Amino acid sequence: MCEAHEARASSKWLCLTYVEAPCVRLSALRREAQYYSNQWLHEDPKRVPPHRDEEIMLERNKCLKRYFEDLEERNKAMIECGKFSTKMRQFSDVDSIQGRWTMDPYIWWAMHGTVAPRIQNLAFMVWVYKKTAEEKFPTLKKYSDKAPPTDKFATHEIKVDYEYKSVEDSNRIVPPEQRIKGYQYGPQVVPISPAEWDAMKFKPEKSVKLLGFTNASNIMRHYYMKDVSIFIAEPGNTKAILAVSALARAMKEMQKVAILRCVWRQGQGNVVVGVLTPNVSDKDSTPDSFYFNVLPFAEDVREFQFSSFSSFPLSWQPNEQQQEAADNLVKMLDLAPTGKEEALKPEFTPNPVLERFYRHLELKSKHPDAPVPPLDETLKKITQPDPEQLSQCKSVIEEFRRHFELRENPKLKKSTKRLLGEKPSGSGEEREVLGIAYDVEAVNSIENTSAVKVEKVGDSTPVQDFEAMMSRRDSPEWEPKQFNDFLRHLCKFCQEKDLNTFCDFLASKGVTLVTKTEAVDRASL
């Protein structure tokens, strides 16, 4: 496989070959028309037409030599390439030259490429199918039982009409021509008219464009989003199947993946950028293909920084016995053990939520008054661990519990509740729970940290500092009456602005009015 530069510019022109197959150029020749347009060449003074680049021409000739084994056919193909590159004969037409930039490459070759049939035939169709797609829970529509039972043609549909009324006059209905959508931007609402919204929309052409290649190691598994599509060659097209196979095998051998820009439908508002991963088949009857996964944009990535486990003290890391116990637990609960059939295969494992809903729907269609049945035994095998397997792994589980014994620290629990302004409850006795044991020094350090009095709201943990200051009532500057007045005013403001959730949030954090027992030395509340 070769990767040639586009006139030494930042973009790349791709010429795809494989050592065991004829030249594969996919959409490169279809897209090459725009690289000869004046608009593209004038965007960067360093750009030159591809036929003037020595490396590109060398690789192109290699492609033609491998693809056209017959010398006479190869010479004719080279003549067609020369006419196309230099805009000779029919390619010198004004519409042909302007269309190289304005028209879709596939359409351009269909309209102006008939004079170069050998190059035109190098382009082929690639079909795309959904490999996996999330099955949504069915939408339950509103249903009316007011129609007469004798009416066999009743649709029982419910139509909902909305009326928009003026804030100043609740009796006046605002007509559609006087309404406009507004979007919250900080403290203000910015109105945007339908014409502005339509003009602002991004309206790309339906297309699949190859942006380039990258190492497979650069695409992390957690980057994959949404559904998975499969790219296959046009069925029955031998050259297309051979081309896709050559490209897939070349990418796999070089450990590369392709980055694509896709617009699935004409006029679609959103554009996706995804990764194309080669899928080399191990069966002669199944052709090679590609898997396509959507990649996130910068706005879609949620970065959470966590310190490395190796940076923790040795007392926080598992010892050899603990590591061995964890390894044995994983091995015992393996769903695909050697010599046995794999359990919970995706293609044979139904969604228990959807399966139970449709079963109940079928039951209700036959018996309208039937109650909801208990969970079926077949669905229990999906939602619950296998009792037989657990009984076989009992000794391993007990060994894991013994090495990772966790005891609750009553002092830590008490100090945490004080921080949140809650009263401690319970007898304070230690209770054993399954988990990883706390290190004594770590617990003490956390306890000491929580016991430190917060005097001001800092930059690192402002929310926690505010909650700690609000829950503390031991300061000599503490004024219960002022605090109660402020809290009443705040609650009243939230009720007027329909912000009751904020009041519930304060109550959940223990931020309440100061009682007389808490302020016995104060004059009044």
ABEGO torsion letter per residue (X at the ends): XBBBBBGGBABBBBBBBBAABBBBAEAAAAAAAAAABAAAAAABAABBBAAABAAAAAAAAAAAAAABABAAAAAAAAAAAAAAAAGBEAAABAAAAAAAAABBAAAAAAAAAAABAAAAAABBBBBBBBABBBBBBBBBBBBBAABBAABAABAGBBBBBBBBBBAABAABBBBAAABBBBBBBEABBBBBBAAAAAAABBBBBBBBBBAEBBBAAABBAAABBEBBBBBBBBBGBAAAAAAAAAAAAAAAAAGBBBBBBBBABBGBABBBBBBBBBBBBABAABBBBBBBBBBBBAAABBBBBBBBAAABBAAABBBAAAAAAAAAAAAAABABBBGBBBBGBAAABBBAAAAAAAAAAAAAAABAABBBBBBBAAAAAAABBBAAAAAAAAAAAAAAAAABBBBBBAAAAAAAAAAAGBBBBEAGBBBBBBEBBBBAAAAAAAAAAAABBBABBBAABAAAAAAAAAABAABAABBAAAAAAAAAAAAAAAAAAGAAAAAAAAAAAGBBBBBAAABAABABX
